[in-house]
């Protein structure tokens, strides 16, 4: 993402007033102007800016700018360690201020990665609603906005199933979670809740990342006072607790069973092409098929797979499989320390590829723990967004999945 030094296009005072400026750059691809405040400024000066839409429009009428990013370096000694802050104004598109803007961070990531000499960064957009973004610049120069998004709906009263499904289809994310109260307790004081998960096309019995997101909403937004929350789900009771900046989910461990490859040879061919396969297993509880690539394969071969959704659907019509996991042993010589990699494809439930999948790791953890003789593992799901998953198999045979979540948008849904 190219950035060009510039000293014109608009009167900067209309944006930042008398606050000192350290850098001004322009991105012609996105037509965003980026203004970096001086390092002597603090976050409160960024937050207090109140540029007027009329003034911005009057000072830039060339059509070369569609948005102004105001940014500043983070305070390295502060918690939780944001690398930089920003705000985004775009009255030229009818949006005075965008609360959390992913496209602006394609510009910001390129700039701050060079200035900070970092490829992984944590950013915060300081709008009135605000939001964190995890950013990772890949080796190929592209940007991952890290993690798997989920919508979470707090439901005061139960809705019809078709309405849950319609809302999930409208959200159009891999999963939308619906939390309902139990025992007439509110969302801040109750410790037990109902939880259901819907893809855009169907309800699913288990979803890890949307459970993580649900707990984050209750802990962080609703300030729930309980140390442990209990979710009543189609997969039984799930316990979730906070630990420092992480959320720990107590999930069942779904160890897969060996699967006859000959029975599904066409599906395997569609999934991995000519790559050599070391193991094929199936989890009847989750209806997930797990394909382990041979150790001779490397991560790039896993990442390059492009199975077509239509071909997968055509080659599996029995209803026994709702998602396909492709996995690979981690490389012991790398610095990342990942024990294994994976990708998850689920066109049978309306999700071509799921970015980061907790439920798949209930299967993967059961398999790889036995193969690696380890109870604590670090995994990486190699989707385009990507994400790390920390796993701990407990002495009682259940699985702790440890993750972090940020709430980036909130609002009211009118039905």
N, C-alpha and C positions, 0 to 999 in steps of 0.2 A: 504494500500500500504506500504509494509515493507521497511524500510531503515536500512542499516547496516553500522555502522562506519567502515571506512577503512583508511589505510595509505599507500596503494600501488597501483598497477595496471598500473600506468604511471607516468612519470616525470611531475609534475604539472607546472613546469616552462614553458613547451611547450604550456600550455594553458593560464596562467595568468602572466607569467614573474615574476617580483619582487613584484607584488601587494600582500599585506598580506592576508593570508587565516585564516578563523575562524573555518571552519568545512568542512569535506569531508565525504560524505556518498555514498553508492552504493545500487541500487535497482536491485536485481537479476531477478525479473519478467520482467522488461522492459529493463534490461541491460544498464541502464543509470547511469553514475557517476555524482554526484552533488557536486559542489565546492561552498561553501559560502565564499564570501569575508568578510574581517573584517569590523566591523561597522565604523571604522575610514575612510573607503573608501567612495567616493561619486559616484554618477551615472556616471559622466564623465569618471571615471577610468574604469568602466564596459564597457561603450560605446566605449572607445578607444582601447580595446583589439583587437589584430589582429593575432590570432593563425594561423599558416600555416598548411594546410592539410597534406603535406608531413611529417612534424615534428610530428603531432599527430599520423599519421599512423605508423611511425617508432617507436614511444614510446609505442604503444599498439598494439600487434599483437597476443594476446592470444585468441581473439574472445569473451572475456567476456564483452566487452564494445561496444555498438553500437552508443552511443551518450554521449556528455558531456554537462551538464547544469552548467552554471556559474550564481550564484544568489547573491543578496545582499538585506539587509533590506531596506524598503522604508523610506523616511523621513516623520514622522508623521505630521510635521508642514506644509508640502508643499501641494499645490493643484495640482491635484484633490484627494490627499490622497491615493496614491498607497501603499499597504501593503508590497510589495516586487517587485524587478525588476529581470529580467533574460535575458540570451542569451543561444542559443542552437546550438551546433556544432556536425555534424554527418558525417564526411568524410568517415567513415566505410560503410556508406550506399550511398555514392556518393553525399551527400549534405553537403557542407562546413558549411553553416549556414542556419537553417530553420527560416523563418521570424516570424511566430507565430505558436507555437507547442502545441496542446492540450494534447498530450500524456505526454509531459514533465511536464505539470501542474498537472497531476495525482500524480506525485512524489513531485513536489513543494508544492502542497496543503497539502499533508500529513505532510511534514516537517514544513512548516510555521504555519499551524494550531496549532501544538503543541507548537511551540516557541512563538507565539503571543497570544495563548489562545483564538483563534477566529474561528468561523465556517463559517462566511461570509467574503470574502476578495476580494479586487480589485487589480489585478496584471497588470504589463506592461512588455512586451517583447521588449527589446531595440535593435532590429535589425535595419537595414537601413530603412525598411518599417515600422516596429513597429506595435504594436497592444495591446489593452486592453482586459483583460478577467475577467469577473465576476465569482467568484467561491463560491459554497455553499456546505459544507459537511453535508449530510443528517443524520438523527438520526440512519439510518441503516448502516452508515459508508461509503456509496457510495458518489460519487462526482457529483454534478450538475455543468456543465458549463452553466451559466444562460442565458436565453433569446432565442429568435427565430431567426435563421439566415435567411437572405434574400440576394439574388444577385441583384445588381442595375447596369443597363447598361445605359450609357449616349449615346443617339443615335443622330448623327448629321443630318441624313436624314432618313425619314420613311422607314421601311423595309416591306417586304411581311409578311402577318399574319403567313404563314407556317414557315417562318424563325424565327419569334419571338417564336413560339411554339417549334421549334427544339432547339433553344438556351436554353429555359427553361428546356426542357427535359435533355439536356446535363448538365446544372447546378444541376439538380436533388435535388432542395430544395423545401420546401413547396410553396414558391412563388419566382418568378424572376420579378423584376420591370423594366420597360423601360421608360426612361424619354426622351421626345423630346422637342426641342425648339419651341417657338412661337414668331412671329413677328421679326424673324431674330436676336433676342438677343442671346448673348452667355450665358453659364451656370453660369457665375459669376455675370453678371449684370441684367439678365432677372428676372422678377418677376412672369411670367406666363409660365407654362409648360404643355405639354401633359403627362399623366401618365397611363400606362396600366400594368396589373398584370396577370401573367400566372403561373399556377401550371405545373408540368411535363406533364399533359395531356390536359389541357384546359385553356381558359381565364376565369377570374372571375371578377365580377362587383365591388368588394370592398375588400380591404385588408389593415388592419391597420398596421401590423408590417413592411410590405414592403413600406408603405407610410412613416413611421417613418424613415426607412433606407434611402429612397430617399431624404428626407429632410436633413438627417445627411450628406449625400454625398454632397449636394449643399451647406449647411451651413459650414461644417467643412473642406471638401476637396477642393471644388471650391471657398470657401470664398465668397459666395454670399452676396452682400451688402444690400439686402432688408430685412426689419424687418419681413415681411409676404410674404410667397410664395403661389401662387394659382396653384392648379393642376386641369386640366380639365380631368375628368374621366367618366366612364360609370355610376357612381353614382352622377354625377353632379360636381360642383366646390367644391373642398376641400381646406380649408385654413389652413396653418401650420405656426406657429411662434416659435421663440426661447424665452425661459425664463430661465435665469441663465444657469444651466447645462442640462436643460430639453428641450424637443421639445413638443409643444402642438398642437394637431391635432383637428380641428373643423370638427366633423363628424355628419351625421344625426342620430337621435335617432329612432330606429326601435322597437317600443313596440310590443311584440308578442300578438297573440290572442289565447283564449282557443281552444284546439284541443280535439276532441272526441277520447278517448283512445281505444275504442273498434275497431275503424277503422284500427288501426295500432298495434294491440296487439302483433302480431308476431314480429314486429320490436322492440317493447319495451322489449319483452322477450329476444331477442338477445342482446339488448343494456345493460340491467341492471340485467338480470337474475331474481332472486327471491327477490331482494331488493325492499322495499316498495316505491311507487311513490306518491308524494303529488300533483303534478301539471304537466300537459303537455300543451305546447303552441307552436304556429307556427307563424313564420314571413314570410308572402308571398313575401315581398319586397326582403329579402335576401335568401329566400328558406331554412331557418334554422329551424329545429325542436329542441325545448328546453324541456328537461325532468328534473324536479326538484325532487330530492330524498326527502323522508320524513325526518322530523327533528330528528327522532329517529336514523337515520344513522349518522356515523361520517366520518371524512376525510379519515381514513384508508380504509373504504369500497369504497369510490369513487376512491381512488388511485389504489385499487386492481382490478378494473374492467378491463377485457380483451376481449372486443367485437371483434369478427372475421370479418375482412373486407368482406370476401366472403359471410358470413351470412347476414351482413347488406345490401349488394348489392342485394342479393337474395330476401330479404324481402321488398325492396323498389325499384320498377322499374317504377314508374309513372312519374319520372322526376320532381316531386314537391319538393323534398328534395335534397339539395346538401351538407348539413352537419348536424351533430347531436351534440347538446350541452347537456351535463349532468352537473347539478349544484346542489349545496348544501349550505344551510345557514351556515354562519360562526359561530363558537362557541364563545359566549360572554365572557366566562371565560378565554380564552387564551390571552397571551400577544401580539400575532401578530397583533390583531386588524383587521383581515380580515372580511369584511362584508359578503362575499360569496366566494365559491370555484367553479371551473369548470374544465371540460375537453372537448375537441372538436375532433370529428372524422369525416373525410370527404373523404371516399373512392370513393364517386361518382365523385370527381374531382381529384382523384389520390393521395390523402393524407390520409394515414391510421390514423395518429393522428397528429394534428397541435400543436406545442409546446406552443405558446402564440398567441392568435388570437384577433386582434383589432376589426375586423368586428363582431365577436361573441359577443363582449362586447357592441356593439351598441344595441343588443337584450337584453343581460343580464342587462344592465343598465336600460333599459326601464321597465323591469320586477321588479328588486329588488328595484329600487327607490320607486316604489309604495308600495311594501310589507313592506319595512323598514322605509318608510317616511323620506328618506334621499336624498339629492341632491349631496353630496360629499361622495364617497365610495372608499374603497381600496379592490381590489380583488386579488385572487391568482389562476393562472391556474396550475393545478397539473399534468402536463405532466412530463416525466422523466427529461427534462431540467428545466421546471418550470419558472415562472416569475410573478412579481407583475404588476398590472395595476391600475393606479390612474384614477378615473373618476369624472367628475364634470358636472352635468346637468345645463345648463345655463338658464337664464330667458327667452330666446327666444325659448326654447324647443330643442335646439341642444345640442350635447354632446362634451365636451372636454376630449380627451384621452391624458394623460400626461405620457411620457416615456423618456428613455435615450437610446442612441445607441453608439456603438463604431465601427469604421471601422478597420477591422483586416487584410484585404487583398485588394490589388488593382493591376490592370494590364490592358493590352490591349487584346481585343478579336479579333482574326483574322478570318474573314469570307471568 
